[in-house]
C-alpha cells in the first residue's frame, strides 16, 4: 500500500513538474554593447509572432543588428539594420496578432511594421512609455522585458543626430551582439 502511495505521489509530482515546465514562456536575452536585456515571450497570446521571433533568434539574424530608431518617451527599435544601415533580408511577413489582449505598455516588446498590419517581419521595438495608441493602430505585443530596463534607459541616453538619413539612431551605434534563447 505504501509503495502504491509513493508511486502515485511520484507520478503527481512528475506531472506537476512537466506541466509547469511546459507552461513556462521562452526567454530571450539580447546582449548589447551596453548590457543585456531579457525578454519573456508570450507564446499563448502571440504564437505566430513568438515563433517568428524565435526563428530569427535561433538563426543568429539579430546578431550584429543595431538599435536604429531611439525616441525618448516612446520606444527603441532594432533588429533589422546592420552597423552601416543596411537592411537585412528577412523572411516573409507574418499575420498580425494585435487582437491578443496585450497592450503596448512600458517594458513590452512588439513588432515594428509598415502601414500594412500584416507586414511585420524581423524588426521589433521596446516601449519606454505606455503607448496604448499603438494598440488601436494594431501593433502586436508579444512579450515583456523582465531584466534590463536599465540597459534600455542607457540606450535612450545615447546622443543622436549624427546620421542625416537616420536622425534617431544613436551617434555611437548600440548593437545586439548576441541574441539567445535562455534555458529556464
N, CA, C and O of each residue as an XYZ file, in Angstrom:
736
protein
N       0.822     -1.188      0.000
C       0.000      0.000      0.000
C       0.874      1.262      0.000
O       0.612      2.210     -0.741
N       1.914      1.257      0.843
C       2.816      2.403      0.919
C       3.525      2.603     -0.419
O       3.716      3.738     -0.856
N       3.916      1.507     -1.069
C       4.595      1.571     -2.357
C       3.684      2.187     -3.415
O       4.136      2.973     -4.247
N       2.428      1.837     -3.381
C       1.449      2.383     -4.335
C       1.267      3.880     -4.100
O       1.149      4.643     -5.059
N       1.243      4.307     -2.845
C       1.104      5.718     -2.499
C       2.327      6.506     -2.973
O       2.187      7.611     -3.496
N       3.514      5.946     -2.794
C       4.745      6.589     -3.263
C       4.712      6.728     -4.780
O       5.077      7.776     -5.313
N       4.274      5.675     -5.484
C       4.172      5.740     -6.942
C       3.194      6.832     -7.367
O       3.471      7.601     -8.288
N       2.066      6.893     -6.699
C       1.049      7.882     -7.029
C       1.579      9.295     -6.792
O       1.404     10.165     -7.645
N       2.220      9.537     -5.654
C       2.773     10.847     -5.344
C       3.894     11.222     -6.307
O       4.000     12.375     -6.726
N       4.741     10.231     -6.663
C       5.811     10.477     -7.622
C       5.220     10.864     -8.977
O       5.709     11.783     -9.635
N       4.168     10.160     -9.388
C       3.507     10.471    -10.660
C       2.909     11.866    -10.651
O       3.033     12.604    -11.628
N       2.259     12.231     -9.549
C       1.669     13.567     -9.431
C       2.766     14.625     -9.457
O       2.638     15.645    -10.135
N       3.853     14.375     -8.711
C       4.970     15.314     -8.698
C       5.575     15.456    -10.088
O       5.830     16.574    -10.536
N       5.807     14.349    -10.774
C       6.369     14.394    -12.130
C       5.443     15.150    -13.072
O       5.901     15.979    -13.859
N       4.142     14.870    -13.000
C       3.179     15.552    -13.868
C       3.178     17.046    -13.585
O       3.124     17.857    -14.510
N       3.238     17.412    -12.306
C       3.257     18.836    -11.935
C       4.491     19.545    -12.466
O       4.398     20.670    -12.957
N       5.653     18.893    -12.373
C       6.892     19.481    -12.889
C       6.819     19.591    -14.402
O       7.193     20.621    -14.963
N       6.346     18.554    -15.069
C       6.238     18.579    -16.530
C       5.268     19.658    -16.974
O       5.537     20.374    -17.939
N       4.145     19.783    -16.284
C       3.158     20.803    -16.658
C       3.702     22.201    -16.438
O       3.474     23.092    -17.257
N       4.426     22.407    -15.328
C       4.950     23.752    -15.074
C       6.051     24.110    -16.057
O       6.156     25.268    -16.460
N       6.884     23.137    -16.458
C       7.934     23.466    -17.420
C       7.348     23.664    -18.809
O       7.860     24.464    -19.592
N       6.266     22.933    -19.124
C       5.629     23.117    -20.421
C       4.947     24.475    -20.489
O       4.820     25.056    -21.567
N       4.509     24.984    -19.340
C       3.789     26.255    -19.308
C       4.737     27.460    -19.295
O       4.293     28.589    -19.499
N       6.017     27.239    -19.061
C       6.966     28.359    -18.987
C       7.121     29.016    -20.354
O       7.266     28.339    -21.372
N       7.090     30.325    -20.355
C       7.297     31.073    -21.593
C       8.773     31.115    -21.939
O       9.618     31.134    -21.043
N       9.101     31.130    -23.242
C      10.506     31.267    -23.627
C      11.043     32.640    -23.222
O      10.308     33.627    -23.183
N      12.326     32.676    -22.925
C      13.009     33.929    -22.591
C      14.183     34.083    -23.552
O      14.940     33.141    -23.786
N      14.320     35.279    -24.099
C      15.422     35.597    -24.993
C      16.266     36.685    -24.344
O      15.733     37.662    -23.817
N      17.571     36.515    -24.384
C      18.486     37.554    -23.914
C      19.105     38.241    -25.116
O      19.620     37.594    -26.028
N      19.043     39.573    -25.100
C      19.678     40.394    -26.121
C      20.898     41.031    -25.480
O      20.785     41.999    -24.728
N      22.069     40.478    -25.787
C      23.311     41.042    -25.267
C      23.695     42.213    -26.175
O      23.935     42.029    -27.368
N      23.749     43.419    -25.598
C      24.051     44.614    -26.385
C      25.396     45.192    -25.958
O      26.028     44.703    -25.021
N      25.820     46.235    -26.656
C      27.046     46.947    -26.281
C      26.945     47.566    -24.893
O      27.966     47.841    -24.263
N      25.718     47.788    -24.407
C      25.531     48.477    -23.129
C      25.014     47.568    -22.015
O      24.756     48.038    -20.907
N      24.861     46.276    -22.295
C      24.354     45.347    -21.288
C      23.329     44.409    -21.896
O      23.091     44.427    -23.104
N      22.722     43.587    -21.043
C      21.799     42.550    -21.514
C      20.363     42.889    -21.156
O      20.061     43.350    -20.056
N      19.490     42.643    -22.125
C      18.042     42.811    -21.953
C      17.423     41.423    -22.067
O      17.627     40.736    -23.067
N      16.670     41.006    -21.055
C      15.970     39.716    -21.088
C      14.495     39.972    -21.369
O      13.875     40.855    -20.776
N      13.950     39.182    -22.288
C      12.564     39.363    -22.709
C      11.822     38.041    -22.600
O      12.239     37.040    -23.183
N      10.721     38.038    -21.853
C       9.839     36.872    -21.797
C       8.854     36.990    -22.956
O       8.266     38.049    -23.175
N       8.680     35.895    -23.695
C       7.797     35.889    -24.863
C       6.493     35.167    -24.537
O       6.505     34.103    -23.917
N       5.382     35.742    -24.952
C       4.061     35.214    -24.624
C       3.525     34.338    -25.762
O       2.783     34.801    -26.628
N       3.916     33.072    -25.736
C       3.557     32.116    -26.791
C       2.055     31.918    -26.929
O       1.533     31.839    -28.041
N       1.370     31.840    -25.814
C      -0.067     31.570    -25.875
C      -0.830     32.713    -26.536
O      -1.751     32.477    -27.318
N      -0.450     33.950    -26.224
C      -1.157     35.113    -26.743
C      -0.746     35.483    -28.170
O      -1.552     36.033    -28.921
N       0.492     35.189    -28.548
C       1.005     35.573    -29.866
C       1.850     34.449    -30.456
O       3.050     34.631    -30.663
N       1.255     33.302    -30.728
C       2.045     32.140    -31.159
C       2.797     32.339    -32.474
O       3.942     31.901    -32.593
N       2.193     32.976    -33.444
C       2.847     33.178    -34.741
C       4.011     34.149    -34.591
O       5.095     33.924    -35.130
N       3.779     35.221    -33.860
C       4.809     36.245    -33.662
C       5.984     35.699    -32.865
O       7.139     35.949    -33.211
N       5.699     34.959    -31.806
C       6.766     34.375    -30.985
C       7.566     33.363    -31.796
O       8.796     33.364    -31.740
N       6.893     32.505    -32.543
C       7.611     31.534    -33.376
C       8.505     32.254    -34.383
O       9.646     31.846    -34.602
N       8.000     33.312    -34.992
C       8.768     34.099    -35.956
C      10.011     34.699    -35.290
O      11.116     34.583    -35.820
N       9.832     35.334    -34.138
C      10.936     35.962    -33.419
C      11.987     34.921    -33.038
O      13.183     35.143    -33.231
N      11.541     33.787    -32.497
C      12.468     32.734    -32.091
C      13.231     32.164    -33.283
O      14.404     31.814    -33.158
N      12.578     32.070    -34.428
C      13.255     31.588    -35.633
C      14.401     32.518    -36.009
O      15.485     32.058    -36.366
N      14.161     33.835    -35.930
C      15.227     34.797    -36.212
C      16.344     34.705    -35.165
O      17.525     34.770    -35.508
N      15.969     34.555    -33.892
C      16.972     34.431    -32.826
C      17.848     33.203    -33.067
O      19.075     33.293    -33.052
N      17.206     32.057    -33.289
C      17.945     30.801    -33.443
C      18.816     30.790    -34.697
O      19.812     30.069    -34.750
N      18.452     31.581    -35.705
C      19.255     31.670    -36.930
C      20.416     32.657    -36.794
O      21.242     32.764    -37.700
N      20.486     33.383    -35.667
C      21.540     34.372    -35.470
C      21.290     35.671    -36.226
O      22.195     36.494    -36.367
N      20.079     35.856    -36.709
C      19.740     37.021    -37.524
C      20.000     38.339    -36.796
O      20.518     39.283    -37.392
N      19.648     38.410    -35.528
C      19.744     39.672    -34.787
C      21.179     40.033    -34.398
O      21.464     41.193    -34.103
N      22.071     39.065    -34.396
C      23.455     39.321    -34.007
C      24.081     40.327    -34.970
O      24.129     40.095    -36.178
N      24.557     41.438    -34.428
C      25.180     42.471    -35.250
C      24.227     43.548    -35.733
O      24.659     44.524    -36.346
N      22.922     43.385    -35.466
C      21.994     44.460    -35.834
C      22.059     45.560    -34.781
O      22.590     45.358    -33.689
N      21.516     46.723    -35.119
C      21.601     47.887    -34.231
C      20.211     48.364    -33.811
O      19.198     48.020    -34.418
N      20.206     49.161    -32.759
C      19.007     49.919    -32.408
C      19.106     51.211    -33.210
O      19.846     52.127    -32.853
N      18.347     51.267    -34.298
C      18.478     52.359    -35.259
C      17.459     53.478    -35.081
O      17.570     54.531    -35.709
N      16.471     53.250    -34.228
C      15.427     54.262    -34.012
C      15.176     54.350    -32.512
O      14.538     53.477    -31.924
N      15.684     55.409    -31.909
C      15.609     55.591    -30.470
C      14.901     56.915    -30.209
O      15.409     57.983    -30.552
N      13.719     56.830    -29.597
C      12.920     58.036    -29.361
C      12.519     58.069    -27.889
O      11.614     57.343    -27.477
N      13.197     58.918    -27.083
C      12.841     59.020    -25.664
C      11.354     59.340    -25.489
O      10.770     60.109    -26.253
N      10.766     58.731    -24.465
C       9.349     58.922    -24.198
C       8.458     58.095    -25.100
O       7.234     58.192    -25.019
N       9.054     57.281    -25.961
C       8.269     56.474    -26.894
C       8.772     55.035    -26.943
O       8.145     54.147    -26.365
N       9.916     54.783    -27.638
C      10.402     53.415    -27.785
C      11.814     53.393    -28.349
O      12.349     54.406    -28.800
N      12.409     52.169    -28.304
C      13.668     51.911    -29.011
C      13.377     50.779    -29.996
O      12.729     49.794    -29.644
N      13.860     50.924    -31.233
C      13.572     49.946    -32.281
C      14.862     49.385    -32.844
O      15.843     50.107    -33.027
N      14.850     48.102    -33.113
C      16.016     47.452    -33.686
C      15.651     46.166    -34.377
O      14.483     45.850    -34.600
N      16.713     45.421    -34.715
C      16.512     44.095    -35.264
C      16.430     43.994    -36.771
O      15.968     42.977    -37.287
N      16.861     45.012    -37.495
C      16.750     44.902    -38.935
C      17.876     45.511    -39.741
O      18.062     45.171    -40.909
N      18.641     46.424    -39.115
C      19.694     47.116    -39.847
C      21.064     46.762    -39.275
O      21.224     46.556    -38.072
N      22.037     46.699    -40.164
C      23.409     46.444    -39.750
C      24.070     47.763    -39.325
O      23.478     48.837    -39.430
N      25.285     47.649    -38.854
C      26.070     48.784    -38.366
C      26.167     49.916    -39.384
O      26.254     51.085    -39.007
N      26.151     49.574    -40.674
C      26.248     50.598    -41.719
C      24.883     50.900    -42.357
O      24.815     51.351    -43.500
N      23.800     50.646    -41.609
C      22.419     50.948    -42.002
C      21.932     50.166    -43.215
O      21.052     50.630    -43.940
N      22.490     48.997    -43.437
C      21.996     48.129    -44.497
C      20.889     47.261    -43.894
O      21.072     46.624    -42.857
N      19.737     47.255    -44.570
C      18.628     46.442    -44.077
C      18.870     44.981    -44.422
O      19.139     44.636    -45.572
N      18.769     44.125    -43.401
C      18.986     42.695    -43.615
C      17.774     42.087    -44.317
O      16.636     42.498    -44.093
N      18.040     41.111    -45.162
C      16.969     40.408    -45.871
C      16.207     39.539    -44.871
O      16.801     38.786    -44.099
N      14.895     39.659    -44.902
C      14.048     38.926    -43.957
C      13.235     37.853    -44.673
O      13.195     37.772    -45.901
N      12.603     37.052    -43.861
C      11.632     36.080    -44.370
C      10.339     36.832    -44.687
O      10.249     38.041    -44.477
N       9.364     36.122    -45.183
C       8.075     36.747    -45.494
C       7.433     37.316    -44.229
O       7.660     36.804    -43.132
N       6.629     38.379    -44.379
C       5.928     38.967    -43.230
C       4.952     37.967    -42.604
O       4.558     36.978    -43.223
N       4.585     38.255    -41.378
C       3.670     37.379    -40.641
C       2.300     38.037    -40.474
O       2.140     39.239    -40.686
N       1.332     37.231    -40.094
C      -0.026     37.701    -39.845
C      -0.050     38.485    -38.531
O       0.575     38.083    -37.549
N      -0.759     39.580    -38.520
C      -0.891     40.437    -37.354
C      -1.697     39.734    -36.259
O      -2.761     39.173    -36.522
N      -1.174     39.772    -35.025
C      -1.857     39.168    -33.880
C      -2.165     40.214    -32.801
O      -2.140     39.906    -31.610
N      -2.453     41.439    -33.219
C      -2.644     42.526    -32.249
C      -3.926     42.406    -31.439
O      -4.110     43.144    -30.471
N      -4.805     41.504    -31.809
C      -6.056     41.318    -31.062
C      -5.893     40.301    -29.934
O      -6.860     39.652    -29.535
N      -4.673     40.163    -29.422
C      -4.356     39.135    -28.427
C      -4.568     39.570    -26.973
O      -4.283     38.802    -26.054
N      -5.057     40.777    -26.760
C      -5.314     41.245    -25.403
C      -4.121     41.892    -24.718
O      -4.250     42.391    -23.600
N      -2.953     41.895    -25.372
C      -1.759     42.519    -24.803
C      -1.701     43.979    -25.253
O      -2.144     44.321    -26.349
N      -1.152     44.828    -24.396
C      -1.123     46.261    -24.669
C       0.305     46.795    -24.719
O       1.196     46.286    -24.038
N       0.507     47.815    -25.522
C       1.812     48.480    -25.657
C       2.083     49.336    -24.420
O       2.003     50.564    -24.461
N       2.402     48.659    -23.332
C       2.724     49.301    -22.063
C       4.237     49.397    -21.915
O       4.979     48.716    -22.624
N       4.689     50.233    -21.006
C       6.115     50.367    -20.730
C       6.735     48.996    -20.473
O       6.233     48.217    -19.663
N       7.835     48.714    -21.175
C       8.557     47.462    -20.977
C       8.119     46.319    -21.859
O       8.729     45.251    -21.825
N       7.069     46.512    -22.655
C       6.666     45.432    -23.551
C       7.448     45.500    -24.848
O       7.951     46.556    -25.232
N       7.544     44.355    -25.521
C       8.193     44.262    -26.824
C       7.105     43.974    -27.851
O       6.202     43.174    -27.607
N       7.199     44.632    -28.997
C       6.194     44.485    -30.044
C       6.869     44.508    -31.407
O       8.033     44.887    -31.534
N       6.126     44.101    -32.410
C       6.650     44.056    -33.773
C       6.501     45.399    -34.463
O       5.438     46.018    -34.435
N       7.590     45.839    -35.082
C       7.551     47.021    -35.943
C       7.020     46.563    -37.299
O       7.173     45.400    -37.671
N       6.401     47.477    -38.030
C       5.844     47.133    -39.339
C       5.584     48.409    -40.130
O       5.781     49.515    -39.626
N       5.141     48.247    -41.370
C       4.738     49.386    -42.193
C       3.264     49.691    -41.912
O       2.710     49.210    -40.924
N       2.641     50.471    -42.758
C       1.215     50.795    -42.597
C       0.321     49.558    -42.757
O      -0.811     49.541    -42.275
N       0.828     48.540    -43.426
C       0.077     47.293    -43.595
C       0.175     46.483    -42.305
O       1.276     46.104    -41.907
N      -0.957     46.205    -41.636
C      -0.898     45.455    -40.373
C      -0.219     44.094    -40.477
O       0.318     43.598    -39.487
N      -0.237     43.484    -41.661
C       0.368     42.164    -41.848
C       1.748     42.252    -42.501
O       2.101     41.403    -43.319
N       2.524     43.267    -42.147
C       3.836     43.461    -42.783
C       5.021     43.251    -41.851
O       6.164     43.441    -42.268
N       4.782     42.864    -40.594
C       5.890     42.662    -39.649
C       6.733     41.474    -40.088
O       6.213     40.447    -40.525
N       8.059     41.638    -39.959
C       8.954     40.516    -40.277
C       9.939     40.319    -39.127
O       9.736     39.428    -38.302
N      10.995     41.122    -39.048
C      12.021     40.905    -38.028
C      12.157     42.057    -37.045
O      12.474     41.825    -35.878
N      11.928     43.292    -37.481
C      12.169     44.435    -36.599
C      11.156     44.475    -35.453
O       9.982     44.141    -35.615
N      11.651     44.893    -34.303
C      10.839     44.963    -33.097
C      11.146     46.261    -32.373
O      12.113     46.952    -32.692
N      10.315     46.582    -31.400
C      10.587     47.742    -30.556
C      10.229     47.415    -29.116
O       9.406     46.542    -28.841
N      10.868     48.140    -28.206
C      10.569     48.041    -26.779
C       9.968     49.369    -26.361
O      10.577     50.424    -26.536
N       8.766     49.304    -25.806
C       8.076     50.509    -25.343
C       8.758     51.066    -24.101
O       9.045     50.329    -23.158
N       9.016     52.372    -24.104
C       9.600     53.027    -22.924
C       8.580     53.945    -22.278
O       8.909     54.712    -21.374
N       7.346     53.865    -22.740
C       6.212     54.598    -22.178
C       4.970     53.771    -22.480
O       5.014     52.834    -23.277
N       3.871     54.123    -21.838
C       2.602     53.475    -22.160
C       2.116     54.053    -23.487
O       1.714     55.214    -23.559
N       2.157     53.238    -24.527
C       1.808     53.662    -25.887
C       0.528     52.960    -26.348
O       0.521     52.270    -27.367
N      -0.550     53.144    -25.587
C      -1.797     52.439    -25.891
C      -2.379     52.846    -27.243
O      -3.175     52.102    -27.818
N      -1.999     54.002    -27.754
C      -2.472     54.385    -29.089
C      -1.985     53.388    -30.148
O      -2.593     53.271    -31.212
N      -0.895     52.670    -29.863
C      -0.394     51.663    -30.794
C      -1.261     50.404    -30.793
O      -1.243     49.638    -31.756
N      -2.017     50.191    -29.719
C      -2.963     49.066    -29.687
C      -4.051     49.307    -30.724
O      -4.400     48.412    -31.493
N      -4.577     50.514    -30.736
C      -5.633     50.865    -31.691
C      -5.104     50.816    -33.123
O      -5.862     50.541    -34.053
N      -3.820     51.079    -33.305
C      -3.199     51.045    -34.630
C      -2.772     49.622    -35.020
O      -2.222     49.411    -36.101
N      -3.027     48.650    -34.136
C      -2.792     47.225    -34.401
C      -1.324     46.838    -34.485
O      -0.912     46.156    -35.423
N      -0.531     47.270    -33.508
C       0.849     46.818    -33.386
C       0.873     45.670    -32.379
O       0.364     45.807    -31.267
N       1.460     44.546    -32.764
C       1.403     43.314    -31.975
C       2.440     43.265    -30.862
O       3.644     43.247    -31.118
N       1.961     43.244    -29.633
C       2.805     42.995    -28.459
C       2.945     41.485    -28.325
O       1.971     40.746    -28.470
N       4.185     41.026    -28.042
C       4.398     39.583    -27.917
C       5.293     39.206    -26.750
O       5.661     38.039    -26.616
N       5.655     40.168    -25.898
C       6.489     39.843    -24.756
C       6.700     41.036    -23.846
O       6.117     42.103    -24.038
N       7.549     40.827    -22.849
C       7.804     41.840    -21.843
C       9.247     41.742    -21.357
O       9.764     40.645    -21.147
N       9.887     42.881    -21.181
C      11.242     42.901    -20.627
C      11.164     42.484    -19.160
O      10.419     43.078    -18.381
N      11.930     41.466    -18.788
C      11.964     41.011    -17.396
C      13.216     41.493    -16.673
O      13.218     41.621    -15.449
N      14.284     41.761    -17.429
C      15.517     42.318    -16.877
C      16.142     43.208    -17.944
O      16.086     42.900    -19.134
N      16.735     44.311    -17.506
C      17.478     45.126    -18.444
C      16.819     46.437    -18.854
O      17.254     47.068    -19.818
N      15.777     46.857    -18.138
C      15.215     48.168    -18.468
C      16.242     49.265    -18.191
O      16.149     50.352    -18.762
N      17.225     48.995    -17.318
C      18.315     49.948    -17.110
C      19.177     50.058    -18.370
O      19.713     51.126    -18.668
N      19.309     48.956    -19.105
C      20.048     48.964    -20.371
C      19.249     49.747    -21.413
O      19.817     50.528    -22.177
N      17.945     49.538    -21.441
C      17.074     50.310    -22.336
C      17.244     51.799    -22.037
O      17.335     52.612    -22.957
N      17.285     52.153    -20.756
C      17.482     53.558    -20.366
C      18.827     54.095    -20.861
O      18.916     55.244    -21.292
N      19.872     53.266    -20.801
C      21.188     53.691    -21.303
C      21.137     53.952    -22.811
O      21.749     54.899    -23.306
N      20.405     53.106    -23.529
C      20.258     53.300    -24.979
C      19.547     54.623    -25.246
O      19.920     55.363    -26.156
N      18.530     54.911    -24.455
C      17.781     56.167    -24.607
C      18.646     57.390    -24.349
O      18.415     58.450    -24.931
N      19.644     57.251    -23.477
C      20.509     58.379    -23.110
C      21.584     58.670    -24.158
O      22.218     59.724    -24.113
N      21.793     57.756    -25.089
C      22.820     57.958    -26.113
C      22.461     59.165    -26.984
O      21.321     59.280    -27.434
N      23.426     60.070    -27.230
C      23.165     61.198    -28.134
C      22.812     60.700    -29.540
O      23.316     59.673    -29.996
N      21.952     61.438    -30.201
C      21.521     61.090    -31.553
C      21.673     62.311    -32.457
O      21.890     63.424    -31.978
N      21.559     62.094    -33.762
C      21.556     63.198    -34.704
C      22.728     63.253    -35.656
O      22.739     64.087    -36.562
N      23.715     62.394    -35.481
C      24.908     62.401    -36.336
C      24.580     61.972    -37.767
O      25.185     62.472    -38.715
N      23.647     61.070    -37.926
C      23.379     60.479    -39.238
C      22.151     61.135    -39.869
O      21.023     60.936    -39.418
N      22.385     61.905    -40.901
C      21.318     62.680    -41.547
C      20.144     61.792    -41.969
O      18.987     62.149    -41.747
N      20.433     60.654    -42.566
C      19.369     59.769    -43.059
C      18.697     58.982    -41.926
O      17.616     58.421    -42.108
N      19.348     58.946    -40.754
C      18.830     58.188    -39.607
C      18.995     59.046    -38.343
O      19.791     58.712    -37.465
N      18.245     60.143    -38.256
C      18.444     61.089    -37.146
C      18.119     60.523    -35.759
O      18.558     61.080    -34.752
N      17.356     59.422    -35.691
C      17.023     58.827    -34.396
C      17.974     57.709    -33.980
O      17.784     57.079    -32.940
N      18.994     57.468    -34.798
C      19.991     56.448    -34.453
C      21.019     57.043    -33.498
O      21.435     58.188    -33.680
N      21.436     56.290    -32.487
C      22.495     56.782    -31.608
C      23.770     57.110    -32.387
O      24.122     56.406    -33.334
N      24.452     58.173    -31.988
C      25.716     58.550    -32.637
C      26.746     57.438    -32.521
O      27.486     57.171    -33.468
N      26.796     56.792    -31.371
C      27.633     55.605    -31.171
C      26.687     54.412    -31.213
O      25.899     54.191    -30.294
N      26.780     53.659    -32.285
C      25.852     52.548    -32.506
C      25.754     51.634    -31.288
O      26.752     51.328    -30.636
N      24.537     51.212    -31.001
C      24.307     50.208    -29.969
C      23.857     48.958    -30.698
O      22.765     48.898    -31.264
N      24.738     47.951    -30.669
C      24.483     46.705    -31.382
C      23.893     45.637    -30.472
O      24.096     45.640    -29.258
N      23.160     44.729    -31.093
C      22.825     43.471    -30.461
C      23.988     42.555    -30.813
O      24.142     42.154    -31.967
N      24.790     42.232    -29.839
C      25.963     41.393    -30.069
C      25.574     39.933    -30.216
O      26.138     39.194    -31.023
N      24.588     39.537    -29.409
C      24.166     38.135    -29.409
C      22.753     38.050    -28.879
O      22.448     38.608    -27.825
N      21.896     37.364    -29.592
C      20.529     37.089    -29.136
C      20.411     35.578    -28.952
O      20.673     34.807    -29.876
N      20.015     35.166    -27.749
C      19.941     33.734    -27.463
C      18.693     33.396    -26.660
O      18.202     34.207    -25.874
N      18.191     32.191    -26.871
C      17.107     31.670    -26.054
C      17.742     31.126    -24.792
O      18.720     30.382    -24.852
N      17.187     31.496    -23.650
C      17.727     31.094    -22.350
C      16.992     29.871    -21.835
O      15.761     29.828    -21.853
N      17.737     28.881    -21.379
C      17.101     27.717    -20.743
C      16.619     28.130    -19.369
O      17.327     28.804    -18.621
N      15.401     27.715    -19.047
C      14.844     28.082    -17.738
C      14.812     26.907    -16.815
O      14.375     27.033    -15.671
